[in-house]
Amino acid sequence: MYADMSPSKAAPILESLTMEELVLVLDSMKASSRSKIMEKLTPQTAAEASMRLKDLLPVKDRQMAALQARANATGTAGQKAGSVLLEDGQLQATFSSMDPKQAGALLLKMSEVSPSKVLRILSALDDRARSGILAAMAEADDAVTAQLVSKLMAGK
């Protein structure tokens, strides 16, 4: 279905899916269709999807994989096999107890791979911990920090 759409129309729709769903859809396409759509994705989304496509294991039941990805994204699936999912309270406790400079450096590095996870962590923190970490992040890379803070804010 997405391969039959123009890439400029399909890309924004695909970007609204979870990354796992996006990768499953792209994996089911022919390489020529996939590359045209990848050109229209944001560079960060295309890069992350490319890395996940490279590591994708063959899936026999794509519907089950898509359902599992959606369940994992909404938190109803519990823990993924081989990984630990932390609740917001655990993230808050972990990052609040870290040195702000070390936490900031880690979050800046993480933002290269998954800005959405960095935003989740920052939003889980209390105001005091968040301000200390953001100050350390701004000292190290004010441009990336400004982008992340702007995404934390509700726009009008």
C-alpha positions in Angstrom: 0.0 0.0 0.0 2.7 2.5 1.0 4.9 1.5 -2.0 1.9 2.5 -4.3 1.8 6.0 -2.7 4.1 8.8 -3.7 7.2 8.7 -1.4 6.5 12.3 -0.2 3.0 11.2 1.0 4.1 7.8 2.4 7.1 9.1 4.4 5.2 11.3 6.9 2.6 8.6 7.5 5.4 6.0 8.2 7.2 8.4 10.5 4.1 8.5 12.7 4.4 4.7 13.3 6.6 3.2 16.0 10.2 2.5 14.8 9.5 -1.2 14.9 6.4 -0.8 12.8 8.2 1.4 10.3 11.0 -1.1 9.9 8.5 -4.0 9.4 6.7 -2.0 6.7 10.0 -1.0 5.0 11.2 -4.6 5.2 8.2 -5.9 3.3 8.8 -3.5 0.4 11.0 -4.0 -2.7 14.3 -2.3 -2.4 13.5 0.3 -5.1 10.3 1.4 -3.3 12.0 1.4 0.1 14.9 3.6 -1.1 12.5 6.2 -2.6 10.6 6.4 0.7 13.8 6.4 2.8 14.9 9.5 0.8 11.8 11.4 2.0 12.2 10.4 5.7 14.0 12.7 8.1 17.7 11.9 8.1 17.5 10.7 11.7 14.5 8.4 11.1 16.1 7.0 7.9 19.4 6.3 9.7 17.7 4.6 12.6 15.5 2.6 10.3 18.5 1.6 8.2 20.4 0.3 11.2 17.3 -1.7 12.4 16.7 -3.1 8.9 20.3 -4.3 8.8 19.8 -6.1 12.1 16.3 -7.4 11.4 15.8 -11.1 11.9 13.5 -12.9 9.5 9.9 -12.7 10.8 7.5 -15.5 9.7 4.4 -13.9 11.1 4.6 -10.1 10.3 1.2 -9.4 11.8 2.3 -10.9 15.1 5.5 -8.9 15.0 3.6 -5.7 14.3 1.2 -6.4 17.2 4.1 -7.1 19.5 5.8 -3.8 18.4 2.6 -1.8 19.1 2.1 -3.6 22.5 5.8 -2.8 23.5 5.4 0.8 22.5 2.3 1.2 24.7 3.9 -0.6 27.6 1.3 -3.4 27.7 3.8 -6.2 26.8 5.9 -6.0 29.9 9.5 -6.8 29.3 11.0 -7.5 25.8 13.0 -10.6 25.6 16.6 -9.9 26.6 16.1 -6.3 27.6 14.9 -4.5 30.7 12.3 -1.8 30.5 12.5 0.9 33.2 9.5 2.7 34.6 9.6 6.5 34.7 10.2 6.4 38.5 13.2 4.2 38.0 14.6 6.5 35.3 14.0 9.5 37.5 15.8 7.9 40.4 18.7 6.7 38.3 19.4 10.0 36.5 18.7 12.2 39.6 21.4 10.4 41.5 24.0 10.7 38.7 26.5 13.6 38.5 24.7 16.2 36.2 27.8 16.4 33.9 27.9 12.6 33.4 24.2 12.4 33.0 24.2 15.2 30.5 27.1 13.6 28.5 25.2 10.3 28.4 22.0 11.9 27.3 23.7 13.9 24.5 25.3 10.7 23.2 21.9 9.0 23.5 20.2 11.8 21.5 22.3 10.8 18.5 20.5 7.4 18.5 17.2 8.0 20.1 16.1 11.6 20.9 12.6 10.3 22.0 14.2 8.2 24.7 16.2 11.3 25.9 13.0 13.3 26.0 11.3 10.5 28.0 14.1 10.6 30.5 14.2 14.3 30.8 10.4 14.5 31.3 10.6 11.9 34.0 13.0 14.0 36.1 12.0 16.4 38.7 12.7 20.1 38.0 15.9 20.4 40.1 17.6 17.3 38.5 16.4 18.2 35.0 17.8 21.8 35.3 21.2 20.6 36.5 21.5 18.0 33.7 20.2 20.5 31.1 22.8 23.0 32.3 25.6 20.5 31.9 24.2 19.4 28.5 24.0 23.1 27.3 27.6 23.6 28.4 28.7 20.6 26.2 26.4 21.2 23.2 24.0 24.1 23.4 22.5 23.4 19.9 21.4 19.9 20.6 20.2 20.8 24.1 18.1 23.7 22.7 16.5 21.3 20.2 15.6 18.8 22.9 14.2 21.5 25.3 12.1 22.9 22.5 10.6 19.4 22.0 9.9 19.1 25.7 7.7 22.2 25.5 4.1 22.3 24.3 4.0 24.6 21.3 1.3 27.0 20.4 
